[in-house]
Amino acid sequence: MNEQIELFDIDNPCIGVCTSNKKGYCFGCLRSRTERQLWLSMSTEQRREVLRLIVGRKQRIEQMRQRKGKQLGFDFEEEMETGELF
C-alpha cells in the first residue's frame, strides 16, 4: 500500500480555552489530558485519529444539549387547555 504524502501539518486544535472537566477533557478543544500532552510527539495518523474523536465528542455534546432542551423546553406560544379550576 502506498503511503500518502502529507502536504500540510495538522494544526493543533487548541483554541486557548484551557480548562478541563472532571474526566480531564478540555472544554475548548475536547481533547483528553493525554491527547493534549502527547500532541507534539504524535504521528500524522495519530493526530488524525484524535481529530476524528473530537468530532464524535462534539456530536455527542450537541445531542445531549438537544435532549436537554427538549426536556426543559416549553412552548409559551402554544395555547394550553387548563379546564375549569373551580
Biopython code that builds the backbone (N, CA, C, O; Angstrom):
import numpy as np
from Bio.PDB.StructureBuilder import StructureBuilder

atoms = [
    (1, "MET", "N", (0.841, -1.170, 0.000)),
    (1, "MET", "CA", (0.000, 0.000, 0.000)),
    (1, "MET", "C", (0.893, 1.242, 0.000)),
    (1, "MET", "O", (1.849, 1.328, 0.771)),
    (2, "ASN", "N", (0.577, 2.186, -0.856)),
    (2, "ASN", "CA", (1.355, 3.424, -0.930)),
    (2, "ASN", "C", (0.978, 4.354, 0.208)),
    (2, "ASN", "O", (-0.193, 4.510, 0.553)),
    (3, "GLU", "N", (1.999, 4.963, 0.777)),
    (3, "GLU", "CA", (1.758, 5.907, 1.855)),
    (3, "GLU", "C", (1.510, 7.285, 1.256)),
    (3, "GLU", "O", (2.257, 7.735, 0.386)),
    (4, "GLN", "N", (0.468, 7.948, 1.718)),
    (4, "GLN", "CA", (0.145, 9.270, 1.204)),
    (4, "GLN", "C", (1.062, 10.311, 1.839)),
    (4, "GLN", "O", (1.285, 10.310, 3.050)),
    (5, "ILE", "N", (1.582, 11.191, 1.004)),
    (5, "ILE", "CA", (2.456, 12.247, 1.498)),
    (5, "ILE", "C", (1.579, 13.364, 2.070)),
    (5, "ILE", "O", (0.619, 13.812, 1.442)),
    (6, "GLU", "N", (1.932, 13.790, 3.257)),
    (6, "GLU", "CA", (1.183, 14.859, 3.921)),
    (6, "GLU", "C", (1.771, 16.196, 3.481)),
    (6, "GLU", "O", (2.939, 16.480, 3.748)),
    (7, "LEU", "N", (0.963, 17.017, 2.806)),
    (7, "LEU", "CA", (1.437, 18.299, 2.309)),
    (7, "LEU", "C", (1.398, 19.393, 3.375)),
    (7, "LEU", "O", (2.206, 20.321, 3.352)),
    (8, "PHE", "N", (0.462, 19.278, 4.299)),
    (8, "PHE", "CA", (0.294, 20.294, 5.322)),
    (8, "PHE", "C", (0.326, 19.650, 6.698)),
    (8, "PHE", "O", (-0.159, 18.536, 6.898)),
    (9, "ASP", "N", (0.902, 20.372, 7.628)),
    (9, "ASP", "CA", (0.862, 19.920, 9.017)),
    (9, "ASP", "C", (-0.569, 19.968, 9.536)),
    (9, "ASP", "O", (-1.361, 20.810, 9.113)),
    (10, "ILE", "N", (-0.895, 19.078, 10.439)),
    (10, "ILE", "CA", (-2.206, 19.111, 11.080)),
    (10, "ILE", "C", (-2.093, 20.074, 12.251)),
    (10, "ILE", "O", (-1.318, 19.854, 13.182)),
    (11, "ASP", "N", (-2.877, 21.143, 12.193)),
    (11, "ASP", "CA", (-2.822, 22.167, 13.228)),
    (11, "ASP", "C", (-3.322, 21.648, 14.562)),
    (11, "ASP", "O", (-4.204, 20.792, 14.633)),
    (12, "ASN", "N", (-2.744, 22.182, 15.595)),
    (12, "ASN", "CA", (-3.169, 21.887, 16.956)),
    (12, "ASN", "C", (-4.591, 22.436, 17.133)),
    (12, "ASN", "O", (-4.834, 23.603, 16.827)),
    (13, "PRO", "N", (-5.531, 21.623, 17.617)),
    (13, "PRO", "CA", (-6.919, 22.085, 17.752)),
    (13, "PRO", "C", (-7.162, 23.007, 18.957)),
    (13, "PRO", "O", (-8.302, 23.406, 19.195)),
    (14, "CYS", "N", (-6.127, 23.349, 19.710)),
    (14, "CYS", "CA", (-6.273, 24.205, 20.878)),
    (14, "CYS", "C", (-6.838, 25.564, 20.461)),
    (14, "CYS", "O", (-6.373, 26.165, 19.493)),
    (15, "ILE", "N", (-7.849, 26.044, 21.203)),
    (15, "ILE", "CA", (-8.418, 27.369, 20.931)),
    (15, "ILE", "C", (-8.174, 28.319, 22.094)),
    (15, "ILE", "O", (-8.757, 29.401, 22.145)),
    (16, "GLY", "N", (-7.321, 27.925, 23.021)),
    (16, "GLY", "CA", (-6.950, 28.800, 24.113)),
    (16, "GLY", "C", (-7.899, 28.810, 25.297)),
    (16, "GLY", "O", (-7.773, 29.653, 26.186)),
    (17, "VAL", "N", (-8.846, 27.884, 25.321)),
    (17, "VAL", "CA", (-9.749, 27.734, 26.463)),
    (17, "VAL", "C", (-9.283, 26.492, 27.204)),
    (17, "VAL", "O", (-9.843, 25.409, 27.038)),
    (18, "CYS", "N", (-8.273, 26.656, 28.007)),
    (18, "CYS", "CA", (-7.600, 25.506, 28.600)),
    (18, "CYS", "C", (-8.128, 25.205, 30.003)),
    (18, "CYS", "O", (-7.445, 25.408, 31.007)),
    (19, "THR", "N", (-9.342, 24.726, 30.035)),
    (19, "THR", "CA", (-9.984, 24.325, 31.284)),
    (19, "THR", "C", (-10.549, 22.934, 31.071)),
    (19, "THR", "O", (-11.183, 22.666, 30.050)),
    (20, "SER", "N", (-10.322, 22.052, 32.026)),
    (20, "SER", "CA", (-10.749, 20.659, 31.879)),
    (20, "SER", "C", (-11.917, 20.336, 32.791)),
    (20, "SER", "O", (-12.110, 20.952, 33.839)),
    (21, "ASN", "N", (-12.698, 19.341, 32.355)),
    (21, "ASN", "CA", (-13.765, 18.838, 33.213)),
    (21, "ASN", "C", (-13.186, 17.781, 34.151)),
    (21, "ASN", "O", (-11.979, 17.541, 34.150)),
    (22, "LYS", "N", (-14.034, 17.156, 34.941)),
    (22, "LYS", "CA", (-13.577, 16.175, 35.937)),
    (22, "LYS", "C", (-12.881, 14.973, 35.307)),
    (22, "LYS", "O", (-12.013, 14.357, 35.924)),
    (23, "LYS", "N", (-13.264, 14.647, 34.085)),
    (23, "LYS", "CA", (-12.659, 13.497, 33.407)),
    (23, "LYS", "C", (-11.379, 13.863, 32.661)),
    (23, "LYS", "O", (-10.729, 12.989, 32.088)),
    (24, "GLY", "N", (-11.007, 15.148, 32.662)),
    (24, "GLY", "CA", (-9.770, 15.563, 32.028)),
    (24, "GLY", "C", (-9.905, 16.049, 30.594)),
    (24, "GLY", "O", (-8.901, 16.346, 29.947)),
    (25, "TYR", "N", (-11.138, 16.136, 30.084)),
    (25, "TYR", "CA", (-11.343, 16.630, 28.725)),
    (25, "TYR", "C", (-11.407, 18.149, 28.732)),
    (25, "TYR", "O", (-12.091, 18.745, 29.564)),
    (26, "CYS", "N", (-10.696, 18.771, 27.805)),
    (26, "CYS", "CA", (-10.635, 20.222, 27.715)),
    (26, "CYS", "C", (-11.963, 20.755, 27.175)),
    (26, "CYS", "O", (-12.507, 20.223, 26.208)),
    (27, "PHE", "N", (-12.476, 21.810, 27.809)),
    (27, "PHE", "CA", (-13.711, 22.443, 27.345)),
    (27, "PHE", "C", (-13.515, 23.136, 25.998)),
    (27, "PHE", "O", (-14.472, 23.283, 25.238)),
    (28, "GLY", "N", (-12.298, 23.559, 25.693)),
    (28, "GLY", "CA", (-12.035, 24.274, 24.451)),
    (28, "GLY", "C", (-11.861, 23.372, 23.249)),
    (28, "GLY", "O", (-12.548, 23.544, 22.242)),
    (29, "CYS", "N", (-10.955, 22.414, 23.338)),
    (29, "CYS", "CA", (-10.623, 21.586, 22.169)),
    (29, "CYS", "C", (-11.184, 20.166, 22.257)),
    (29, "CYS", "O", (-11.124, 19.419, 21.280)),
    (30, "LEU", "N", (-11.717, 19.794, 23.395)),
    (30, "LEU", "CA", (-12.327, 18.472, 23.617)),
    (30, "LEU", "C", (-11.323, 17.315, 23.584)),
    (30, "LEU", "O", (-11.708, 16.160, 23.402)),
    (31, "ARG", "N", (-10.041, 17.628, 23.761)),
    (31, "ARG", "CA", (-9.052, 16.556, 23.829)),
    (31, "ARG", "C", (-8.889, 16.099, 25.274)),
    (31, "ARG", "O", (-9.111, 16.863, 26.214)),
    (32, "SER", "N", (-8.499, 14.846, 25.430)),
    (32, "SER", "CA", (-8.208, 14.324, 26.760)),
    (32, "SER", "C", (-6.872, 14.897, 27.230)),
    (32, "SER", "O", (-6.118, 15.475, 26.447)),
    (33, "ARG", "N", (-6.603, 14.731, 28.491)),
    (33, "ARG", "CA", (-5.333, 15.212, 29.060)),
    (33, "ARG", "C", (-4.149, 14.581, 28.314)),
    (33, "ARG", "O", (-3.196, 15.273, 27.955)),
    (34, "THR", "N", (-4.216, 13.290, 28.089)),
    (34, "THR", "CA", (-3.141, 12.579, 27.388)),
    (34, "THR", "C", (-2.985, 13.074, 25.954)),
    (34, "THR", "O", (-1.866, 13.273, 25.481)),
    (35, "GLU", "N", (-4.102, 13.273, 25.267)),
    (35, "GLU", "CA", (-4.047, 13.761, 23.887)),
    (35, "GLU", "C", (-3.393, 15.141, 23.812)),
    (35, "GLU", "O", (-2.647, 15.430, 22.876)),
    (36, "ARG", "N", (-3.673, 15.982, 24.794)),
    (36, "ARG", "CA", (-3.057, 17.315, 24.818)),
    (36, "ARG", "C", (-1.555, 17.208, 25.095)),
    (36, "ARG", "O", (-0.751, 17.887, 24.455)),
    (37, "GLN", "N", (-1.188, 16.367, 26.035)),
    (37, "GLN", "CA", (0.221, 16.252, 26.423)),
    (37, "GLN", "C", (1.078, 15.648, 25.310)),
    (37, "GLN", "O", (2.232, 16.037, 25.133)),
    (38, "LEU", "N", (0.518, 14.705, 24.568)),
    (38, "LEU", "CA", (1.303, 13.981, 23.561)),
    (38, "LEU", "C", (1.195, 14.559, 22.150)),
    (38, "LEU", "O", (1.838, 14.047, 21.234)),
    (39, "TRP", "N", (0.404, 15.605, 21.953)),
    (39, "TRP", "CA", (0.122, 16.117, 20.610)),
    (39, "TRP", "C", (1.395, 16.347, 19.782)),
    (39, "TRP", "O", (1.467, 15.918, 18.630)),
    (40, "LEU", "N", (2.376, 17.008, 20.350)),
    (40, "LEU", "CA", (3.580, 17.355, 19.586)),
    (40, "LEU", "C", (4.399, 16.137, 19.166)),
    (40, "LEU", "O", (5.131, 16.193, 18.178)),
    (41, "SER", "N", (4.281, 15.049, 19.902)),
    (41, "SER", "CA", (5.049, 13.851, 19.553)),
    (41, "SER", "C", (4.229, 12.833, 18.746)),
    (41, "SER", "O", (4.744, 11.770, 18.397)),
    (42, "MET", "N", (2.987, 13.139, 18.453)),
    (42, "MET", "CA", (2.125, 12.206, 17.706)),
    (42, "MET", "C", (2.463, 12.217, 16.217)),
    (42, "MET", "O", (2.902, 13.222, 15.657)),
    (43, "SER", "N", (2.239, 11.061, 15.604)),
    (43, "SER", "CA", (2.369, 10.970, 14.149)),
    (43, "SER", "C", (1.136, 11.618, 13.510)),
    (43, "SER", "O", (0.157, 11.935, 14.185)),
    (44, "THR", "N", (1.215, 11.801, 12.206)),
    (44, "THR", "CA", (0.088, 12.380, 11.471)),
    (44, "THR", "C", (-1.158, 11.515, 11.632)),
    (44, "THR", "O", (-2.257, 12.036, 11.824)),
    (45, "GLU", "N", (-0.991, 10.210, 11.557)),
    (45, "GLU", "CA", (-2.137, 9.307, 11.704)),
    (45, "GLU", "C", (-2.750, 9.401, 13.095)),
    (45, "GLU", "O", (-3.972, 9.382, 13.240)),
    (46, "GLN", "N", (-1.912, 9.502, 14.108)),
    (46, "GLN", "CA", (-2.421, 9.634, 15.472)),
    (46, "GLN", "C", (-3.183, 10.950, 15.642)),
    (46, "GLN", "O", (-4.222, 10.989, 16.301)),
    (47, "ARG", "N", (-2.670, 12.007, 15.055)),
    (47, "ARG", "CA", (-3.353, 13.297, 15.124)),
    (47, "ARG", "C", (-4.699, 13.248, 14.415)),
    (47, "ARG", "O", (-5.690, 13.794, 14.899)),
    (48, "ARG", "N", (-4.721, 12.585, 13.257)),
    (48, "ARG", "CA", (-5.997, 12.424, 12.537)),
    (48, "ARG", "C", (-7.012, 11.678, 13.395)),
    (48, "ARG", "O", (-8.190, 12.032, 13.421)),
    (49, "GLU", "N", (-6.555, 10.651, 14.091)),
    (49, "GLU", "CA", (-7.439, 9.876, 14.961)),
    (49, "GLU", "C", (-7.987, 10.746, 16.091)),
    (49, "GLU", "O", (-9.167, 10.655, 16.428)),
    (50, "VAL", "N", (-7.144, 11.577, 16.669)),
    (50, "VAL", "CA", (-7.602, 12.484, 17.729)),
    (50, "VAL", "C", (-8.656, 13.439, 17.172)),
    (50, "VAL", "O", (-9.674, 13.682, 17.821)),
    (51, "LEU", "N", (-8.424, 13.980, 15.982)),
    (51, "LEU", "CA", (-9.407, 14.877, 15.371)),
    (51, "LEU", "C", (-10.728, 14.163, 15.103)),
    (51, "LEU", "O", (-11.801, 14.746, 15.261)),
    (52, "ARG", "N", (-10.644, 12.900, 14.696)),
    (52, "ARG", "CA", (-11.857, 12.105, 14.474)),
    (52, "ARG", "C", (-12.619, 11.927, 15.792)),
    (52, "ARG", "O", (-13.845, 12.032, 15.833)),
    (53, "LEU", "N", (-11.880, 11.660, 16.854)),
    (53, "LEU", "CA", (-12.506, 11.507, 18.171)),
    (53, "LEU", "C", (-13.160, 12.808, 18.640)),
    (53, "LEU", "O", (-14.229, 12.789, 19.250)),
    (54, "ILE", "N", (-12.510, 13.934, 18.348)),
    (54, "ILE", "CA", (-13.066, 15.241, 18.720)),
    (54, "ILE", "C", (-14.399, 15.470, 18.028)),
    (54, "ILE", "O", (-15.338, 15.972, 18.645)),
    (55, "VAL", "N", (-14.494, 15.108, 16.755)),
    (55, "VAL", "CA", (-15.748, 15.264, 16.010)),
    (55, "VAL", "C", (-16.859, 14.458, 16.686)),
    (55, "VAL", "O", (-17.972, 14.956, 16.854)),
    (56, "GLY", "N", (-16.564, 13.230, 17.069)),
    (56, "GLY", "CA", (-17.551, 12.398, 17.761)),
    (56, "GLY", "C", (-17.962, 12.994, 19.100)),
    (56, "GLY", "O", (-19.134, 12.942, 19.472)),
    (57, "ARG", "N", (-17.009, 13.555, 19.818)),
    (57, "ARG", "CA", (-17.321, 14.178, 21.111)),
    (57, "ARG", "C", (-18.223, 15.389, 20.923)),
    (57, "ARG", "O", (-19.159, 15.597, 21.695)),
    (58, "LYS", "N", (-17.943, 16.195, 19.890)),
    (58, "LYS", "CA", (-18.783, 17.361, 19.602)),
    (58, "LYS", "C", (-20.209, 16.925, 19.280)),
    (58, "LYS", "O", (-21.169, 17.547, 19.736)),
    (59, "GLN", "N", (-20.349, 15.861, 18.498)),
    (59, "GLN", "CA", (-21.672, 15.360, 18.137)),
    (59, "GLN", "C", (-22.433, 14.885, 19.367)),
    (59, "GLN", "O", (-23.626, 15.155, 19.499)),
    (60, "ARG", "N", (-21.757, 14.182, 20.267)),
    (60, "ARG", "CA", (-22.425, 13.700, 21.486)),
    (60, "ARG", "C", (-22.836, 14.867, 22.384)),
    (60, "ARG", "O", (-23.909, 14.839, 22.988)),
    (61, "ILE", "N", (-21.999, 15.876, 22.471)),
    (61, "ILE", "CA", (-22.334, 17.051, 23.283)),
    (61, "ILE", "C", (-23.554, 17.755, 22.698)),
    (61, "ILE", "O", (-24.455, 18.150, 23.438)),
    (62, "GLU", "N", (-23.589, 17.914, 21.380)),
    (62, "GLU", "CA", (-24.730, 18.569, 20.735)),
    (62, "GLU", "C", (-26.012, 17.759, 20.929)),
    (62, "GLU", "O", (-27.077, 18.329, 21.164)),
    (63, "GLN", "N", (-25.912, 16.435, 20.830)),
    (63, "GLN", "CA", (-27.090, 15.586, 21.054)),
    (63, "GLN", "C", (-27.590, 15.726, 22.488)),
    (63, "GLN", "O", (-28.798, 15.785, 22.719)),
    (64, "MET", "N", (-26.674, 15.780, 23.452)),
    (64, "MET", "CA", (-27.083, 15.945, 24.846)),
    (64, "MET", "C", (-27.751, 17.295, 25.057)),
    (64, "MET", "O", (-28.740, 17.391, 25.784)),
    (65, "ARG", "N", (-27.222, 18.338, 24.429)),
    (65, "ARG", "CA", (-27.823, 19.672, 24.544)),
    (65, "ARG", "C", (-29.234, 19.687, 23.956)),
    (65, "ARG", "O", (-30.146, 20.287, 24.525)),
    (66, "GLN", "N", (-29.400, 19.025, 22.818)),
    (66, "GLN", "CA", (-30.716, 18.977, 22.187)),
    (66, "GLN", "C", (-31.705, 18.218, 23.056)),
    (66, "GLN", "O", (-32.846, 18.652, 23.215)),
    (67, "ARG", "N", (-31.284, 17.087, 23.624)),
    (67, "ARG", "CA", (-32.175, 16.321, 24.509)),
    (67, "ARG", "C", (-32.540, 17.133, 25.736)),
    (67, "ARG", "O", (-33.697, 17.145, 26.158)),
    (68, "LYS", "N", (-31.569, 17.805, 26.303)),
    (68, "LYS", "CA", (-31.814, 18.626, 27.481)),
    (68, "LYS", "C", (-32.780, 19.755, 27.138)),
    (68, "LYS", "O", (-33.672, 20.070, 27.926)),
    (69, "GLY", "N", (-32.608, 20.363, 25.970)),
    (69, "GLY", "CA", (-33.501, 21.428, 25.531)),
    (69, "GLY", "C", (-34.927, 20.942, 25.351)),
    (69, "GLY", "O", (-35.877, 21.657, 25.671)),
    (70, "LYS", "N", (-35.080, 19.728, 24.839)),
    (70, "LYS", "CA", (-36.418, 19.160, 24.654)),
    (70, "LYS", "C", (-37.062, 18.855, 26.000)),
    (70, "LYS", "O", (-38.270, 19.024, 26.167)),
    (71, "GLN", "N", (-36.262, 18.409, 26.954)),
    (71, "GLN", "CA", (-36.794, 18.090, 28.271)),
    (71, "GLN", "C", (-37.200, 19.351, 29.024)),
    (71, "GLN", "O", (-38.201, 19.356, 29.741)),
    (72, "LEU", "N", (-36.424, 20.416, 28.861)),
    (72, "LEU", "CA", (-36.673, 21.649, 29.603)),
    (72, "LEU", "C", (-37.478, 22.660, 28.804)),
    (72, "LEU", "O", (-37.958, 23.652, 29.352)),
    (73, "GLY", "N", (-37.626, 22.409, 27.508)),
    (73, "GLY", "CA", (-38.258, 23.394, 26.640)),
    (73, "GLY", "C", (-39.761, 23.484, 26.844)),
    (73, "GLY", "O", (-40.451, 22.479, 27.016)),
    (74, "PHE", "N", (-40.237, 24.698, 26.818)),
    (74, "PHE", "CA", (-41.665, 24.961, 26.875)),
    (74, "PHE", "C", (-42.014, 25.834, 25.696)),
    (74, "PHE", "O", (-41.246, 26.721, 25.324)),
    (75, "ASP", "N", (-43.152, 25.591, 25.114)),
    (75, "ASP", "CA", (-43.622, 26.431, 24.026)),
    (75, "ASP", "C", (-44.622, 27.407, 24.614)),
    (75, "ASP", "O", (-45.793, 27.071, 24.788)),
    (76, "PHE", "N", (-44.171, 28.603, 24.918)),
    (76, "PHE", "CA", (-45.029, 29.586, 25.569)),
    (76, "PHE", "C", (-46.033, 30.203, 24.609)),
    (76, "PHE", "O", (-46.966, 30.884, 25.037)),
    (77, "GLU", "N", (-45.852, 29.973, 23.332)),
    (77, "GLU", "CA", (-46.788, 30.488, 22.343)),
    (77, "GLU", "C", (-48.012, 29.579, 22.221)),
    (77, "GLU", "O", (-49.072, 30.013, 21.770)),
    (78, "GLU", "N", (-47.862, 28.340, 22.619)),
    (78, "GLU", "CA", (-48.925, 27.355, 22.477)),
    (78, "GLU", "C", (-50.017, 27.586, 23.512)),
    (78, "GLU", "O", (-49.743, 27.783, 24.696)),
    (79, "GLU", "N", (-51.254, 27.557, 23.043)),
    (79, "GLU", "CA", (-52.405, 27.684, 23.941)),
    (79, "GLU", "C", (-52.601, 26.357, 24.657)),
    (79, "GLU", "O", (-52.671, 25.302, 24.027)),
    (80, "MET", "N", (-52.686, 26.421, 25.960)),
    (80, "MET", "CA", (-52.895, 25.198, 26.717)),
    (80, "MET", "C", (-54.305, 25.178, 27.277)),
    (80, "MET", "O", (-54.818, 26.193, 27.748)),
    (81, "GLU", "N", (-54.908, 24.032, 27.222)),
    (81, "GLU", "CA", (-56.230, 23.879, 27.819)),
    (81, "GLU", "C", (-56.053, 23.590, 29.298)),
    (81, "GLU", "O", (-55.414, 22.611, 29.683)),
    (82, "THR", "N", (-56.617, 24.437, 30.105)),
    (82, "THR", "CA", (-56.468, 24.235, 31.542)),
    (82, "THR", "C", (-57.727, 23.679, 32.168)),
    (82, "THR", "O", (-57.703, 23.165, 33.286)),
    (83, "GLY", "N", (-58.823, 23.784, 31.446)),
    (83, "GLY", "CA", (-60.085, 23.302, 32.015)),
    (83, "GLY", "C", (-60.545, 24.228, 33.120)),
    (83, "GLY", "O", (-59.925, 25.256, 33.395)),
    (84, "GLU", "N", (-61.633, 23.850, 33.742)),
    (84, "GLU", "CA", (-62.135, 24.674, 34.829)),
    (84, "GLU", "C", (-61.450, 24.284, 36.114)),
    (84, "GLU", "O", (-61.380, 23.110, 36.478)),
    (85, "LEU", "N", (-60.948, 25.290, 36.788)),
    (85, "LEU", "CA", (-60.266, 25.026, 38.044)),
    (85, "LEU", "C", (-61.232, 24.988, 39.214)),
    (85, "LEU", "O", (-60.966, 24.301, 40.200)),
    (86, "PHE", "N", (-62.368, 25.718, 39.135)),
    (86, "PHE", "CA", (-63.312, 25.782, 40.238)),
    (86, "PHE", "C", (-64.701, 25.436, 39.772)),
    (86, "PHE", "O", (-65.638, 25.437, 40.570)),
]
sb = StructureBuilder()
sb.init_structure("model")
sb.init_model(0)
sb.init_chain("A")
sb.init_seg("    ")
for serial, (resi, resn, name, xyz) in enumerate(atoms, 1):
    if name == "N":
        sb.init_residue(resn, " ", resi, " ")
    sb.init_atom(name, np.array(xyz, "f"), 0.0, 1.0, " ", f" {name:<3s}", serial, name[0])
structure = sb.get_structure()
